[in-house]
Structures are given as C-alpha cells and as structure tokens.
Amino acid sequence: MIELTNVHKAFGPKRVLDGVDLTINRGESMVIIGGSGTGKSVLLKCILGLMVQDSGSITLDGEDTSKVERDAFLARFGMLFQGGALFDSLPVWQNVAFRLLRGSLAKPKEEAREIAIEKLRRVGLTPDVADLFPAELSGGMQKRVGLARAIAAEPEIIFFDEPTTGLDPIMSGVINDLIREIVVEMGATAMTITHDMSSVRVIADKVAMLHDGKIQWTGPVSDMDASGDPYVAQFISGSAEGPIEAVR
C-alpha cells in the first residue's frame, strides 16, 4: 500500500534519510524502531508530504504522493501525535471531531458530537469527558482522546508517533492494547514509530530498524529476537556495546 524507494533527505550537511527502501502492505501494522534522532519522524513526515524528500519515490497504492490531490490524500490518514497535540481551547469532543467539523468531511454539529462520544467510548472514556477541556485530563486520558481523534473519520491508514511517550508502564500497556485492538478491528494499515520495545511486541506485525539513514533490517516481529542483525540485537537488549554508538 505504501512503498518508499531509495528515499533521501538531508538538512544541510546532515543526511537523515540515506536511501530508505520500505514496503508497508495493506492491513499491516509496521513499526519503525531506532534511536532518538535517527530520522523516524522525518520518514513519517515525508510520507505525509509535510516534508519533501530530496530524491527517491514514495507511492500510495502505486500513485506518487507528490502528485496527488492533497485534501483527498490526507483524508485517508489518521494520526496520533507524540505529545497528544490537543487544542487547549476546545472541549474534548470538538478535539475528537475536529476533522468532522471542517472541510470535505464536515458533518452537522450534533452528528459530529455523537461520533466523537462513540469514539471516546471506544477508547474507554465515558461521555461526561466530552465537555471537559484537555487541561482537566490526565496524561493517559489525553492520549486516549488523541487516539479517538485519530480514528474519528474511519481512516484507512493510521500513523502513531511514539504513542506511549510520557506514560507510566501500566498506562503504556493499556494504550498499546487499545492501538492493537483498534487497528485489527478497523482493518487499517498502521505505521508506528517508537523506541519502546513493549509497544513493538504488542502493536507490530512487521518491524523495520532505521539506523544511519537506512533500513538495517526488516521482518516479522516474531523473527526480531533471532534476526541475527547486530543493530537490532543491540537495540532490543539496550546494550551500550555494539555497532550503534551511544552518544555520551
């Protein structure tokens, strides 16, 4: 469904993506792992067209993403942002229904509110949360609201950017389970970027290791522990010894 071929992206002399090749099949949950600053978020932004790659191609269903009609293209995606990215000035239900109140997907206000409340229920939040403001919610609740917003318009493709950042281990587990359930339930194609190995093991069908601007290894999550790849082995063990140099 999504294919990247020899994708390069640099910022001045710093090469962030240096020939990335990656295929994400329809209905598959792909997790991109790698250390901080390895280009995971840049890769995601290039797919969405928020950044333009310097060279190489990115296609969605075989169509070059740089040549598509932007509104229709972006309408196919849902996004859970790393920091939640909720609008402080809007109540929870309007955050969830943000896309449903605007543009080509706009619905009547009452219908959008009903959909928002249903999506809040889907992520384990009660209807009374709908009229609260983000500042009145815990970090875990904010992350659930972000997830409800990501699925509100029933997207074909959902991107998750470090979905458990800032959460305690128990809430991280809850969010990981929710993401897996929802992706399977919707039959969505998913791409997650994370360095949290507990997320990888719950969410992933396939895993790709991004390091030094390239995909060092990719394969089913069931093969990850026995990949034989030194980069993957070092990353999942958290060892300071190996081909990945620890920044001191």
N, C-alpha and C positions, 0 to 999 in steps of 0.2 A: 504493500500500500504506500509506504514511504521509502524512497531509495535515495541515498546520498552516494555520489560517485566522485572520488578524488577532490573533496571539498577542502579549500584552503581559506584561512582568514588570518590576517596579521594586523597588528596595531603598531605602526612604525616598524622598528626592527624586531619586535616580539611576534614570533609566529605562534599563534594559539592553536589553530587547526592546520595540520600539515599533510593533507592527503587522506581525509577521512572517507572510508567506504563502509556503508552500513545499510542493511535492509530490514525493515520492520513489516512483517506480514499482517494482513487484515485479521483483526480479532486477537492479536498477540499482545502480550504485556512485556515490553522491552525495558530493562533497567540499565542505565548507563552509570557505571561506577568509576571512581577516580578521585584523586586527592583534590583539595581546595586549589583553585587557580589553574586547573588542567584544561579548562575550556568547555566544561559540561553545559553551563548556562549559555555560552556563546553558540554552541551547537544547537541548542533548543531555539534560540532567538533567530538563528539563520533559517531553520526550518519554517518558522512562523513568518519570516520576512521582516522581522523587526530589525535585523541586521542583514546586509547583503554580503554574501561570500565573495572573496576576491576572484576565485576561479572554482571550477568544478560545477556539478549539477545536482539539484535537489528536485525530485519529482514526487507528486502525489497522484496516485492512480495513473502513472505514466505521463502526467502533464507537468511541464516545467513550472515550478511555483512562482517564478519571476514573471510569468506571462498570464497568470490567472486574474480574474476579476476579484479584487481584494475582499469586498464585503462577503461575497458568496464563499470564498475560500476560508475566511476566518470564522464564518458561521458554522463550519464543520468541526471546530475545535472548542474544547472546554479547557480551563486552566486553573490549577490550584497553585497559587503563588507561595513562595517560601515564607514570607512574612505575613501571610494572610491577605494583605493589601485590601482590607475592607475600608469602605468610605465612612469616616468617623461621623459625618454629618447626616448620614442616612440610617433609618432604623434597619434592623436585621432583615426584615422581609424585602425591603427595597434593595438591599445589597444582593440578596439571593436572586431577585427578579430583575436585576439591573439590565440584562440584555433583553428581557421580555418586555421591558417598558420603552424600548428605543429601536429605531431602525426598522429593517425589513421583518424582524421577528416580533414587532410590537403587538401586544395584546391589550384588551381592556384592563383597567387597573385592578378591578375585583378578580378577574380571572388570573392575572399575574400573581396576585396575593395568594390565591388558593393554591396555585402551583408551588409558590415559594414555601407555603406551610407544609404541603405534601413532601417536598424535598427535605425540609427541616426534619420532618418525622423520619424520613428515610435514613438520615444520619444520626438519629437518636435524640433529637431535640424536640421539646414539646411546643405546642402552638403559642404558649404565653411568651416564648422567647422572641416571637416575630416583631413585637413592638419595642423591644429593648434596643439600645444603641451598643455598638461594638465595645465601647469603654466599660460597659456593665457586664461584660462576659469574661470568663477565664480564658487562658491561652488555648486550652483544649477545645472549649466551646467555639472560640473564634476560628480555629482550624476546621471544625465541623461546618460552620457557616460557609467558609471558603469552599469546602467540598460540595456543599449543597448548591452553591452558586455555579461551580464547575459543571454540574450535571443538570442544571435547571432547564436548559434548552435541548436536552437529549442529544448531545454531540456524538459524532461518530468516533472522534479521536479526543483523548484526554491526556494532557501533559501535567505531570506532578513535579514541582520543583522543590526538592528537599522537604518532603511532606511532614517529617517528624522533627524538624529543627525546633529547638526550644521547648520540647515536650519531655515530661518525665517518662521513664521506661514503660509504665503501665499505660499511660495515655498514648504513647507511641504505638504500643501493641494494638490498642483499640482502633487508632487511625489506620494502621496497616491492614487490619482485618476488614475494616469498612471499605477501604480502597479496593481490596481484592474482591470482596463480595459485589461491589457496585460494578466493577469492570466486567466481571463474569456475567452478572445479571443483565447488563446493557449490551453485552456482546461488542463492547467498544475496543478500539485499538488504543493501547496506552503506552506512553513513554514516561519513565520516571528517571530523574537524576538524583543521586543520593550518594553519601559515603557511609550510610547507616546499614550495616550488614544484616541487621534484623529485618529491616524493610525489604532488602533484596530477597531474602529467603521466603518471605510471605507473598510479595507482590509479583515477582518475576516469573515469566515463562522462559525468557532468554535474558542473558546478561552480556553486556559489552564493556570491556575495560578500556577507558580512554586515558592515555598517558603520552606525554611528549608530542601532542598533536595528532596522534594516530590511534586507531583501534588496535590494541595489542592482542586482544583475544575476544572472541565471541562464541557463545554456545548456550545450550540449555542450562538452566540453573542447577539441574541435577548433576551436571558434569563439572560444575565450578570447583568443587573441593579437590577433584582429581584432574584438574585441567592440565597440569604439567607446565603451566606458564609461570615463570618466576615473578612476573609483575602481579598476577592475580594472587599467587600464593602469599606474597609479601603483604599485599593489601588486605586480604581477608584475615591474616594472622595478626596484623598490626605490628609486625616486626620492624625494628629500625635497621636491620640488616637485609640487604638485597639490592636489586637494580634501581629501586626508587630512592632517590637521595632525600633524606629528611632535612628540611630547612631548619637550621639552628640559629 
